[in-house]
Amino acid sequence: MYPFFTETVMEVFVGRCNNPGNWDEALENFKGGLFMTTAWLSAISKNDRKPVCLKFYQGDKLVAVAGGIEVFFLSSQNKQLLFYSGIASRSADPSLTKRCKEALYNYARKEGYQRITLKSYDNQSHVPVKTRNFRETQRLEYVFDLHKNKDTIIKSFDKDLRRRVRKAKREGVVFRKSNSPELTEQLFKLIDETYNIRQSKGYSNYYHLYLPFFNRPEINELINNANATFYIAEREKEILSMQLVLTWGKRAYGILMGTSSEGYKVGAPSVILYEISCTLKDQDYLYYNIGGVPRSIKHIGVRNFKDTLGATRVKSAEEVTNFINPPRIFLNPLLYFKWFLEDHRVLPWQIKKPIIHSIDRRLKKRDPL
């Protein structure tokens, strides 16, 4: 007879920080992204949206953190949790990640939250792991590693792109940056123009203000507090292309970008991304994340363009739970049916699309996300 040894796995539990004075320091220690910082949470927390800073403990050891907002459902006092960047941890252990997500789900159920959404913007510590209560959607972002020397970064750009940059500069395109909130409206005009150009080329519909609850007031607060900067390509004082870049410490994320039809003709987007990369490298930034690409195959042109930049593809996943507590828990059969249709590969999209859209309309009347 041999004795059996069993390893005791300590349970993970969640604690909320009501006054997280050292929150940003905790993020540094746990590879937290820009969308967990106090600067971001402060800008995005308006009216009935409250910041939520959570710490995950295994025994007395802090193992992970998550920062997001508490959001109320439309015309309701029921609340849900939205995290723009998932759970941050130094550990690459899938079992620990799984226990953290289970602990978050149990915390939400205990505190009366209806649902949890985990976005994946600038997720620095994604660990692929399936969890029963979370539905996962794969996502890609493109990141410039600015630890590399400058020559290596420049050579990573496609030769044709570098040629377009040189040509644009010869034709009078210049690069600059600004922290003037007066430029916010110009950015939105260019974003709308970009959308119209893509639609004329057959791209599928997409929501260009893709970050929930992120609009002009939030942009202006970030700009005024020096937590974001406008980078601009212009010619003869005419702005051809702009990108809003969120910064924290020595990290940067390109949130929104817009380009005019003339800007596309002269290669202004190439100038913007090339010059931002070089500028941030000169300022000793660690990385520059230029964001992801809409999943539709009709956006293959955007994906191909980003592939020419030499940035590294970083995989992550967005996750969302079902409805956790009454009264919305009774909507779960409708939600499960929608997920079944989305996953069912045999049924043609022409049949599934109107049903899914009908379910979405019914759910959206109750859910702002």
C-alpha positions as CSV (number, residue, x, y, z in Angstrom):
1,M,0.0,0.0,0.0
2,Y,1.3,3.4,-0.9
3,P,0.0,6.6,0.7
4,F,-1.9,9.0,-1.6
5,F,-0.8,12.6,-1.5
6,T,-3.1,15.4,-2.6
7,E,-2.0,18.9,-3.3
8,T,-4.3,21.5,-1.6
9,V,-5.1,24.3,-4.1
10,M,-5.9,27.5,-2.2
11,E,-9.0,29.3,-3.2
12,V,-8.8,32.7,-4.8
13,F,-11.0,35.5,-3.4
14,V,-11.6,39.0,-4.6
15,G,-11.4,42.3,-2.6
16,R,-12.5,45.7,-3.8
17,C,-10.3,48.7,-3.2
18,N,-12.5,51.7,-2.2
19,N,-9.6,54.1,-2.1
20,P,-6.9,52.6,-4.3
21,G,-4.1,55.1,-3.7
22,N,-1.4,52.7,-4.9
23,W,-3.4,51.2,-7.7
24,D,-1.1,52.3,-10.6
25,E,1.9,50.8,-8.7
26,A,0.0,47.5,-8.4
27,L,-0.6,47.6,-12.2
28,E,3.1,48.0,-12.8
29,N,3.8,44.9,-10.7
30,F,1.1,42.8,-12.4
31,K,1.6,43.8,-16.1
32,G,-1.6,45.8,-16.2
33,G,-2.4,47.7,-19.4
34,L,-3.3,51.3,-20.0
35,F,-7.0,50.7,-19.8
36,M,-6.8,49.8,-16.1
37,T,-5.0,53.0,-14.9
38,T,-6.5,55.6,-12.6
39,A,-6.2,58.1,-15.5
40,W,-8.3,56.0,-17.8
41,L,-10.9,54.9,-15.1
42,S,-11.2,58.6,-14.0
43,A,-11.9,59.7,-17.5
44,I,-14.4,57.0,-18.3
45,S,-16.3,57.2,-15.0
46,K,-19.0,59.7,-15.5
47,N,-22.5,60.2,-14.1
48,D,-23.6,56.7,-12.9
49,R,-20.5,54.9,-14.1
50,K,-18.2,54.1,-11.1
51,P,-14.6,52.9,-11.1
52,V,-14.1,49.4,-9.8
53,C,-10.6,48.3,-8.7
54,L,-10.3,44.6,-7.6
55,K,-7.5,42.6,-6.1
56,F,-7.3,38.8,-6.3
57,Y,-5.8,37.0,-3.3
58,Q,-4.7,33.4,-2.9
59,G,-4.4,33.1,0.9
60,D,-2.6,36.2,1.9
61,K,-0.8,36.6,-1.4
62,L,-1.9,39.1,-4.0
63,V,-1.9,37.3,-7.4
64,A,-3.8,39.5,-9.8
65,V,-5.7,42.8,-10.3
66,A,-8.5,44.0,-12.5
67,G,-9.7,47.6,-13.0
68,G,-12.9,48.6,-14.7
69,I,-16.3,50.3,-14.2
70,E,-19.7,49.6,-12.8
71,V,-22.4,50.3,-15.3
72,F,-26.2,50.3,-14.9
73,F,-28.5,48.7,-17.4
74,L,-30.7,51.0,-19.4
75,S,-33.7,52.3,-17.4
76,S,-32.8,50.1,-14.5
77,Q,-31.0,50.0,-11.2
78,N,-29.4,46.6,-12.1
79,K,-25.7,46.9,-12.6
80,Q,-22.9,45.0,-14.4
81,L,-19.1,45.0,-14.5
82,L,-17.1,46.2,-17.5
83,F,-13.3,45.7,-17.7
84,Y,-11.6,47.1,-20.7
85,S,-8.5,44.9,-20.3
86,G,-9.3,41.7,-18.5
87,I,-7.5,40.4,-15.4
88,A,-3.8,41.2,-15.0
89,S,-1.3,38.8,-13.4
90,R,2.4,38.0,-13.5
91,S,1.5,34.3,-13.6
92,A,1.2,32.3,-16.9
93,D,-0.4,29.4,-15.0
94,P,-3.8,28.6,-16.7
95,S,-5.1,27.0,-13.5
96,L,-4.6,30.3,-11.6
97,T,-6.2,32.3,-14.4
98,K,-9.2,30.0,-14.3
99,R,-9.5,30.3,-10.5
100,C,-9.3,34.1,-10.8
101,K,-12.2,34.2,-13.4
102,E,-14.2,31.9,-11.2
103,A,-13.6,34.1,-8.2
104,L,-14.7,37.1,-10.2
105,Y,-17.9,35.4,-11.3
106,N,-18.6,34.4,-7.7
107,Y,-17.9,38.0,-6.5
108,A,-20.3,39.4,-9.1
109,R,-23.0,36.9,-8.1
110,K,-22.6,37.8,-4.4
111,E,-22.6,41.5,-5.0
112,G,-25.7,41.4,-7.2
113,Y,-24.1,42.2,-10.6
114,Q,-26.0,41.0,-13.6
115,R,-23.1,40.4,-16.0
116,I,-19.4,40.7,-16.5
117,T,-17.7,41.8,-19.7
118,L,-13.9,41.4,-20.1
119,K,-12.5,43.4,-23.1
120,S,-8.9,42.8,-24.1
121,Y,-7.5,46.2,-25.0
122,D,-3.7,46.4,-24.3
123,N,-4.0,43.1,-22.4
124,Q,-0.4,42.4,-21.3
125,S,-1.0,39.1,-19.5
126,H,-3.5,37.1,-21.5
127,V,-3.5,33.3,-20.7
128,P,-5.7,31.2,-22.9
129,V,-8.0,29.1,-20.7
130,K,-11.6,28.1,-21.1
131,T,-13.9,28.8,-18.2
132,R,-17.4,27.5,-18.0
133,N,-19.1,30.8,-17.2
134,F,-17.3,32.9,-19.8
135,R,-17.9,33.0,-23.6
136,E,-14.6,33.8,-25.4
137,T,-14.0,35.6,-28.7
138,Q,-10.5,35.6,-30.1
139,R,-8.8,39.0,-30.9
140,L,-5.6,40.3,-32.3
141,E,-3.7,43.5,-31.6
142,Y,-0.5,44.9,-33.3
143,V,2.3,46.1,-31.0
144,F,5.7,47.7,-31.7
145,D,8.3,46.5,-29.3
146,L,10.3,49.7,-28.7
147,H,13.0,47.8,-26.8
148,K,14.6,47.1,-30.2
149,N,17.2,49.5,-31.5
150,K,15.9,52.2,-33.9
151,D,17.4,50.8,-37.1
152,T,15.7,47.5,-36.4
153,I,12.4,49.2,-35.9
154,I,12.7,51.2,-39.1
155,K,13.8,48.1,-41.1
156,S,10.8,46.2,-39.8
157,F,8.5,48.5,-41.8
158,D,7.7,47.2,-45.3
159,K,10.0,48.7,-48.0
160,D,7.0,50.0,-50.0
161,L,5.7,51.7,-46.8
162,R,9.0,53.4,-46.2
163,R,9.1,54.5,-49.8
164,R,5.6,56.0,-49.4
165,V,6.7,57.9,-46.3
166,R,9.7,59.4,-48.1
167,K,7.5,60.4,-51.0
168,A,4.9,62.0,-48.8
169,K,7.6,64.1,-47.1
170,R,9.0,65.2,-50.4
171,E,5.4,66.3,-51.3
172,G,5.2,68.5,-48.3
173,V,3.6,66.3,-45.6
174,V,4.8,67.2,-42.2
175,F,4.4,65.5,-38.8
176,R,3.6,67.1,-35.5
177,K,1.8,66.5,-32.2
178,S,-0.6,68.6,-30.1
179,N,-2.4,68.6,-26.8
180,S,-5.2,71.0,-27.8
181,P,-8.7,69.7,-27.1
182,E,-9.9,72.0,-29.9
183,L,-8.7,69.3,-32.3
184,T,-11.2,66.8,-31.0
185,E,-13.8,67.7,-33.6
186,Q,-11.3,67.6,-36.4
187,L,-10.5,64.0,-35.3
188,F,-14.1,63.0,-35.5
189,K,-14.5,64.6,-38.9
190,L,-11.6,62.5,-40.2
191,I,-12.9,59.4,-38.5
192,D,-16.3,59.8,-40.3
193,E,-14.5,60.4,-43.6
194,T,-12.4,57.2,-43.1
195,Y,-15.6,55.3,-42.4
196,N,-17.3,56.6,-45.6
197,I,-14.2,55.8,-47.7
198,R,-14.2,52.2,-46.4
199,Q,-17.9,51.8,-47.0
200,S,-17.4,52.8,-50.6
201,K,-14.8,50.1,-50.9
202,G,-17.2,47.4,-49.7
203,Y,-16.0,47.1,-46.1
204,S,-18.6,45.7,-43.7
205,N,-20.3,48.1,-41.2
206,Y,-18.4,48.7,-38.0
207,Y,-18.8,51.0,-35.0
208,H,-15.9,53.4,-35.2
209,L,-16.3,54.5,-31.6
210,Y,-15.6,50.9,-30.5
211,L,-14.7,51.6,-26.9
212,P,-17.9,51.6,-24.8
213,F,-18.7,55.0,-23.2
214,F,-15.7,56.7,-24.9
215,N,-16.5,59.9,-26.7
216,R,-15.7,63.6,-26.8
217,P,-15.9,64.5,-23.1
218,E,-13.6,61.5,-22.2
219,I,-11.1,62.4,-24.9
220,N,-11.0,66.0,-23.8
221,E,-10.3,65.0,-20.2
222,L,-7.5,62.7,-21.2
223,I,-6.0,65.5,-23.4
224,N,-6.4,68.2,-20.7
225,N,-4.7,65.9,-18.1
226,A,-1.8,65.1,-20.5
227,N,-2.8,61.4,-20.6
228,A,-3.3,61.4,-24.3
229,T,-1.9,63.3,-27.3
230,F,-2.9,64.1,-30.9
231,Y,-0.4,63.1,-33.6
232,I,-0.9,64.8,-36.9
233,A,0.1,64.6,-40.5
234,E,-0.6,67.7,-42.5
235,R,0.3,69.6,-45.6
236,E,0.1,73.4,-46.0
237,K,-1.8,73.6,-42.7
238,E,-4.4,71.1,-43.8
239,I,-4.7,68.1,-41.5
240,L,-4.7,64.9,-43.5
241,S,-4.5,62.3,-40.8
242,M,-4.7,62.2,-37.0
243,Q,-4.3,59.6,-34.3
244,L,-5.2,59.9,-30.6
245,V,-2.6,58.1,-28.5
246,L,-3.2,57.2,-24.9
247,T,0.0,57.1,-22.7
248,W,0.9,56.0,-19.3
249,G,4.5,55.9,-18.0
250,K,6.4,54.7,-21.0
251,R,3.5,52.8,-22.7
252,A,1.4,54.0,-25.6
253,Y,-1.8,52.9,-27.3
254,G,-3.3,54.4,-30.5
255,I,-7.0,54.6,-29.7
256,L,-8.6,56.4,-32.6
257,M,-7.4,57.4,-36.1
258,G,-8.9,59.2,-39.0
259,T,-7.7,60.1,-42.5
260,S,-9.1,62.2,-45.3
261,S,-9.4,61.1,-48.9
262,E,-6.5,63.3,-49.8
263,G,-4.5,61.9,-46.9
264,Y,-4.9,58.4,-48.3
265,K,-3.7,59.5,-51.7
266,V,-0.5,60.9,-50.3
267,G,0.2,58.1,-47.7
268,A,-0.5,60.2,-44.6
269,P,-1.5,57.1,-42.4
270,S,2.0,55.6,-43.2
271,V,3.6,58.8,-42.1
272,I,1.6,58.9,-38.9
273,L,2.4,55.4,-37.7
274,Y,6.1,55.5,-38.9
275,E,6.8,58.9,-37.2
276,I,4.9,58.0,-33.9
277,S,7.0,54.8,-33.6
278,C,10.3,56.7,-34.1
279,T,9.2,59.5,-31.8
280,L,8.2,57.2,-29.0
281,K,11.4,55.2,-29.4
282,D,13.4,58.4,-29.1
283,Q,11.5,59.1,-25.8
284,D,12.4,55.6,-24.4
285,Y,8.9,54.2,-24.6
286,L,8.5,50.5,-24.0
287,Y,5.9,49.7,-26.7
288,Y,3.4,51.3,-29.0
289,N,0.1,49.4,-29.4
290,I,-1.7,50.4,-32.6
291,G,-4.8,48.4,-31.8
292,G,-6.6,45.6,-33.5
293,V,-8.7,45.0,-36.6
294,P,-12.4,44.3,-37.0
295,R,-12.9,40.5,-37.4
296,S,-14.8,40.6,-40.7
297,I,-13.0,39.3,-43.8
298,K,-14.1,42.5,-45.5
299,H,-11.6,44.3,-43.4
300,I,-8.7,42.3,-44.8
301,G,-7.2,45.5,-46.3
302,V,-6.8,47.1,-42.9
303,R,-5.2,43.8,-41.6
304,N,-2.9,43.7,-44.6
305,F,-1.8,47.3,-44.0
306,K,-1.0,46.6,-40.4
307,D,1.0,43.5,-41.3
308,T,3.3,45.7,-43.5
309,L,4.2,47.8,-40.4
310,G,6.4,45.1,-38.9
311,A,4.5,45.2,-35.6
312,T,4.1,42.0,-33.6
313,R,0.7,40.3,-33.6
314,V,-0.5,39.8,-30.0
315,K,-3.3,37.3,-29.3
316,S,-5.9,37.9,-26.6
317,A,-9.6,37.2,-26.1
318,E,-12.7,39.2,-25.2
319,E,-15.0,37.4,-22.7
320,V,-18.5,37.8,-21.5
321,T,-20.7,35.9,-19.1
322,N,-24.3,35.0,-19.3
323,F,-26.7,36.9,-17.0
324,I,-25.8,36.0,-13.4
325,N,-28.6,37.2,-11.2
326,P,-32.4,37.8,-11.4
327,P,-34.1,39.5,-13.1
328,R,-32.0,39.2,-16.2
329,I,-31.1,35.6,-15.6
330,F,-34.4,34.7,-17.2
331,L,-33.0,36.1,-20.5
332,N,-30.3,33.4,-20.6
333,P,-32.3,31.0,-22.9
334,L,-32.5,33.8,-25.5
335,L,-28.8,34.5,-25.1
336,Y,-27.8,30.8,-25.3
337,F,-29.9,30.5,-28.5
338,K,-28.0,33.5,-30.0
339,W,-24.7,31.9,-29.2
340,F,-25.8,28.6,-30.6
341,L,-26.6,30.3,-33.9
342,E,-23.3,32.2,-34.0
343,D,-21.4,29.0,-33.5
344,H,-23.4,26.8,-35.8
345,R,-21.4,26.6,-39.0
346,V,-23.9,24.6,-41.1
347,L,-26.7,27.2,-41.1
348,P,-26.0,29.9,-43.8
349,W,-25.5,33.4,-42.5
350,Q,-28.4,34.7,-44.6
351,I,-30.7,32.6,-42.4
352,K,-29.0,33.3,-39.1
353,K,-28.4,37.1,-39.5
354,P,-32.0,38.3,-39.1
355,I,-32.6,36.0,-36.1
356,I,-29.4,37.2,-34.4
357,H,-30.2,40.8,-35.1
358,S,-33.7,40.4,-33.7
359,I,-32.3,38.9,-30.5
360,D,-29.7,41.6,-30.2
361,R,-32.4,44.3,-30.5
362,R,-34.3,42.8,-27.7
363,L,-31.2,42.4,-25.5
364,K,-29.9,45.9,-26.3
365,K,-33.1,47.4,-25.0
366,R,-31.9,46.1,-21.6
367,D,-28.2,46.2,-21.9
368,P,-26.0,49.2,-22.9
369,L,-23.0,47.0,-23.9
